[in-house]
Amino acid sequence: MEETRAKLYRGAKRAMAAIGRCRPYRLHLPIKAKKEYLVFGGAATPSVCWTSNAVVAG
């Protein structure tokens, strides 16, 4: 447990030191997006995967 904590601490410290050198990730509009999620119907019915598509225009 202590070894994992030390590794996480070192990794987070390194990431925070590097964040100033990172360029922002920019997206150009419109963005085509797809969302998938599971709908659980209970113990008697099977789960259903729903998909919805959208365009984000700003």
C-alpha positions in Angstrom: 0.0 0.0 0.0 2.8 2.4 0.9 4.6 1.6 -2.3 1.5 2.4 -4.4 1.0 5.6 -2.6 4.6 6.7 -3.2 4.4 6.0 -6.9 1.1 7.9 -7.2 2.6 10.8 -5.4 5.7 10.9 -7.6 3.5 10.6 -10.8 1.2 13.4 -9.7 4.1 15.6 -8.8 5.7 15.0 -12.2 2.4 15.7 -14.0 1.9 18.9 -12.2 5.4 20.1 -13.0 4.8 19.3 -16.8 1.4 21.0 -17.1 2.9 24.4 -17.8 4.6 23.0 -20.9 1.5 21.5 -22.3 -0.5 23.1 -25.1 -4.3 23.4 -24.8 -6.3 20.9 -26.7 -8.6 22.9 -29.0 -11.8 21.8 -30.7 -13.4 23.4 -33.7 -17.1 23.7 -33.9 -19.4 22.0 -34.9 -18.5 18.9 -32.9 -20.2 15.6 -33.8 -20.7 13.6 -30.6 -22.0 10.1 -29.8 -23.2 9.0 -26.4 -23.8 5.4 -25.5 -25.1 4.1 -22.2 -26.7 1.1 -20.6 -30.2 1.1 -19.3 -30.8 -1.5 -16.6 -34.3 -2.8 -16.6 -34.1 -4.8 -13.4 -33.5 -8.5 -12.7 -36.3 -9.8 -14.9 -35.4 -7.9 -18.1 -32.0 -7.6 -19.9 -30.0 -4.4 -20.1 -30.4 -2.3 -23.2 -27.7 -0.2 -24.9 -28.9 3.2 -26.0 -27.1 5.4 -28.4 -27.7 9.0 -29.2 -26.0 11.3 -31.7 -25.8 15.0 -31.5 -24.0 18.0 -33.1 -22.7 20.7 -30.7 -22.8 24.0 -32.5 -21.8 26.3 -29.7 
